[in-house]
Amino acid sequence: MRFAPSQLVVSLSYDLNNPIKIRAKHKVAGMLLLDRDHANRLERGWNVPGAYLLLDRPDTHGRWGAYVGKATNPGLRHRVLQQLKDRDHWYRALLIRYESNDDETLNSSEAGWLEGRLYDHLAKARQVDLRNRNRPQDPTLSDDDETSLIDYLLPVESVLRLIGHTLYPRPAGAPDGGGPLVKRIRSRPEANKPAPPPQPVPDQPPTRARRWAP
């Protein structure tokens, strides 16, 4: 299954050390993009069940590594802080949790299902090297539960693309998309505006004839 792009709302703090919060519009998933150097600043509100990706920096060919994990109790914050000690390859973490209602969280089965589906999707991507030794054993959920969790998966590819982690190589001949976000536009003369009067040409000094010797 290929994840469809989803409209995202990105919140940036004035303090550059704070994580980047990402919300999928009209979806239930809340996401947080966390730099490794600032992991200790993660709010305790993220100590809830969920899934996460530990991301390696892309190389010169656009390939990147990732580790897919889940957190149950005590939660994502505790698990990420533990991964600071256990794994030294990642530079960013993408955290995913339930965010529509403060009184509800994902349960351990739902977090495990997300972990397994994220692993499957990244395993098919030709730009990703997974660091998991084995595929996570996600539990079986009912059709209704799986349908409700699809909303968590849809924004993930959009977020990865947003931060420069593409899943598939660029097709040959495709536009690079690497130009400036804002192109300089030359002003055009207004249709009803009269043309400016011609400017006088300054007098030129007389040209002396050059004599050539025979």
LUMGU-245514 format. One line per 8 residues: their letters; for each residue x, y, z of C-alpha. Coordinates in steps of 0.25 Angstrom, whole numbers, plus 2048, in hexadecimal, padded with zeros to 3 digits. Layout:
<sites>
A> X/Y/Z; ...
</sites>
This chain:
<sites>
MRFAPSQL> 800/800/800; 805/80E/7FC; 802/819/806; 7FB/825/800; 800/833/803; 7F8/83A/80E; 7F7/849/811; 800/84C/81D
VVSLSYDL> 801/857/827; 80F/85A/82C; 811/862/838; 81F/869/83B; 823/86E/848; 82B/87B/849; 835/873/851; 83D/86B/847
NNPIKIRA> 840/860/851; 831/85C/853; 82C/851/84A; 824/853/83E; 815/84F/840; 80E/84A/834; 7FF/847/833; 7F7/841/828
KHKVAGML> 7EB/849/825; 7DE/843/828; 7E5/836/82C; 7E7/830/83A; 7F6/82E/83A; 7FF/838/841; 80E/838/83D; 81B/83E/843
LLDRDHAN> 828/83F/83B; 833/83F/846; 842/842/844; 84B/838/84C; 852/843/852; 845/849/858; 83F/83C/85C; 840/83F/86B
RLERGWNV> 837/84B/869; 82B/842/865; 81F/845/86C; 819/83B/876; 80C/83B/86F; 813/832/864; 814/827/86F; 808/820/868
PGAYLLLD> 808/814/85F; 80B/815/851; 815/812/845; 821/819/841; 82C/819/836; 83B/81C/839; 841/822/82D; 84F/822/827
RPDTHGRW> 854/82E/81F; 852/82C/810; 85F/829/808; 863/830/7FB; 85A/826/7F3; 84E/829/7FC; 84E/81C/803; 84C/81C/812
GAYVGKAT> 84A/812/81E; 83F/810/827; 83B/809/834; 82C/806/836; 827/804/844; 81C/805/84E; 819/80A/85C; 80F/805/866
NPGLRHRV> 811/808/874; 817/811/879; 816/817/86B; 81D/81E/85F; 826/828/868; 82C/81D/870; 82E/814/864; 835/81F/85C
LQQLKDRD> 83E/823/868; 842/815/869; 846/814/85A; 84F/820/85D; 858/815/864; 855/809/85C; 856/80E/84E; 860/819/849
HWYRALLI> 85D/819/83A; 850/822/83A; 850/831/839; 841/833/839; 835/82C/83F; 826/82D/839; 81C/82A/844; 80E/826/842
RYESNDDE> 802/826/84C; 7F3/827/84D; 7F0/836/84F; 7E1/839/84C; 7DD/837/85B; 7E6/839/867; 7DF/82E/86F; 7E2/823/865
TLNSSEAG> 7EF/81D/860; 7F3/811/857; 7F3/804/85E; 7FF/7FA/85D; 7F8/7F2/851; 7F5/7FF/849; 804/804/84B; 809/7F6/847
WLEGRLYD> 800/7F6/83A; 806/804/836; 814/7FF/839; 812/7F3/830; 80B/7FB/824; 816/805/825; 820/7FB/824; 81A/7F4/818
HLAKARQV> 818/801/810; 827/806/812; 82C/7F8/80F; 826/7F9/801; 82C/807/7FF; 839/806/7F7; 83F/812/7FE; 83E/80D/80C
DLRNRNRP> 848/803/813; 840/7FE/820; 848/7FC/82C; 83F/7F2/833; 844/7E4/834; 836/7DE/832; 829/7E2/82E; 821/7E7/83A
QDPTLSDD> 816/7DD/83E; 809/7E5/83D; 7FC/7E0/843; 7F0/7DD/83B; 7E5/7E7/83C; 7D7/7E7/837; 7D3/7ED/82A; 7CD/7F9/831
DETSLIDY> 7D9/7FC/839; 7E2/7FB/82D; 7DA/804/826; 7DA/80F/831; 7E9/80E/831; 7EB/810/822; 7EA/81F/826; 7F7/81E/82D
LLPVESVL> 7FF/819/821; 7FA/822/817; 803/82E/81B; 810/827/81E; 815/827/80F; 811/836/80E; 819/839/81B; 825/831/816
RLIGHTLY> 825/838/809; 824/846/810; 831/843/817; 838/83E/80C; 837/82F/80E; 831/82A/801; 82D/81B/7FF; 82F/819/7F0
PRPAGAPD> 83A/81E/7E7; 837/829/7DE; 833/824/7D0; 83C/828/7C4; 839/835/7BE; 830/839/7C9; 831/848/7CD; 83A/84A/7D8
GGGPLVKR> 831/853/7E1; 83E/859/7E6; 83C/867/7E1; 839/873/7EA; 82B/873/7F1; 829/881/7EC; 82D/885/7DE; 831/893/7DB
IRSRPEAN> 826/899/7D2; 829/8A5/7C9; 81F/8B0/7C9; 817/8B2/7BD; 812/8C0/7B8; 804/8C3/7BB; 7FA/8C2/7AF; 7F4/8D0/7B1
KPAPPPQP> 801/8D7/7B6; 807/8E0/7AC; 815/8DC/7A7; 820/8E5/7AD; 825/8F0/7A4; 832/8ED/79C; 83F/8F2/7A3; 848/8FB/79C
VPDQPPTR> 855/8F5/797; 861/8FD/79C; 86A/904/792; 875/8FB/78E; 883/902/78B; 887/902/77C; 88F/8F7/777; 89C/8FA/771
ARRWAP> 8A0/8F4/764; 8AB/8EB/765; 8B6/8EC/75A; 8BD/8E0/755; 8CB/8E0/750; 8CD/8DB/742
</sites>
